[in-house]
Amino acid sequence: MDSDIAERKAQELSGGNAFAVFNHLEVEHVEPDYAVFRLEIRPESKNPFGFVHGGLLAGMADNAAGYAAHSDGRTYVTQATHLTFIHNQAEGVIHCSGRVLHRGKTTCLVRVDITGEDGALLATGELVYFCVDPDELEKRAEEGKT
């Protein structure tokens, strides 16, 4: 797999990734079958208990895993997500890495680990992505179907 393809796909994804921009999720590293995202915790990142919101952790996992899946240059949508939350953090920086475990013709399995500044594991899980034909996806969007 080509590093140039992975970088080009990451740039393409970043251009339309309003969710990541809004939530301050930053791409830190992308290479074939691997991606890392970074989050500097802000007040708007937190749940009512003062820790990073679980939904934001899940979104961070989906972004890191998605960029790892897309690194082959194809187009994917999230098919399934399983996350286990272990610990949380109230301040500082957290990272999420996504590594492809299996890449098939139509699906891609990616493992994610979210870690705190001290390297503590905050959450871990697996996400499955379904490879879609971009032309078919655009046609379905125009028809109002997903």
N, C-alpha and C positions, 0 to 999 in steps of 0.2 A: 504494500500500500504506500502511496506517495504522500510525503509530508506537505508538498505544495497543494495537493487536492484537499487535505485536511484543513490547511490554513485558509484556502479560498472559500471553502464551505463555511468555516467559522465566521469569516468576514461577511459572507452573504446572510447568514443567520442573524448576526449581530445587528445588521442594518434594519431588520424588521422586528427586533425583539423588545417591544415596548414594555412588556412585563419585567424583564431584567433591568431595564433602565429605570423604571418607576421604583423598583425595589432595591436599587443600588447593588445588583449582582454584577460582578465584573469577571470577564474571562481572564484567567491568569495564564493558562497554558493549554495548547491543543496540539496533538500529534495523532498519527493514525491509531485508532482504537482507544484513545485516552484523552480526557479533558479535565481541567481543574477550574473551579469557580471560587471566587473570594467574596466575602461579605464583611464590611465593616459595620458592626452593629450600631444602629441609630435608634432614637426613641420610637420612630414609626415602624421599626422591625420587631417590636416587642408585643407580647400578649399582656393581658391585664395583671399578670403576676410578675412582670418585669423581665421575662426571659424571651428569647427569640420565638416568635410565633411558629407553631408547628406547620402551618400552611406555607410559611415562607421557607422553612427547611425543606418541605416537600417540593416547592417550586425550584429551589436551588438544586435539589437532587435531579429533578426533571431536566433542568438546563444542562448540568454537567453530563448526565447520561445521554441526553439528546445530542449534544455536540460530539460526544464520543461515537455514538451510532452514526451520525451524519458524516463522520470523517472519511468515509469511503466515497463521498460525493453523491450518494443517492439521497432520496427524500423519504423521511419517516414520520410517522405519527405515533404518539404514545398509545400502547395497547393495554398495558397493565402496570401497576405500581404496587410494590410492597415495601414499606419502611418500618423499621423498628426504632423507636426513640429510646435512647438509653440515658443520656444526661442532657443538660442544657447550659447555656452561658448567657450572662446578662450584659457583658461589656466586651469590647475588643474586636478581634477578627476571627472569623471561622472560615474553613475551606471545605469544599466538597469535590472529591475526585470521582470520576466515572471511568470504568475500564470495561471494554467489551470482553465478555466471557465466551460468547458464541455468536457467529454471524452466519445466518442461513440465506436462502434465496429470498425469503419474504419476511423473516423475523430476525431480530437482533436482541440478545440478552446482555444487559449491562449491570454490573455491580457498582454500587455507590457507597462511599464512606464519607461522613461529615465529621470533621475533627475541629476541636478547639485550639486556641493558641498554644496550649501546653501539650498538644498532641492527643488529648483525651478523645475517645470515640464518643460523639454525641448521638449519631444515628447511623444506621447501615441498612442496606436493602438491595433489591433488584428491580429493574424496570425492563419491560419488554416493549420493543418498538416494531411496528409493522411498516414494511417498505411499500410506498405507494407510487404509482405512476403519476408524475406531475400533471400531465395532460388530463388524465381521468379526474384527478382531484380538482382541477380548475373547472372542468365541466360540471362536476357535482356541486361546486360552490355557486356557479351561475344558476343552477337549477334550485338552489336553496336547500340542498341535501348535504349531509356530512357523513 
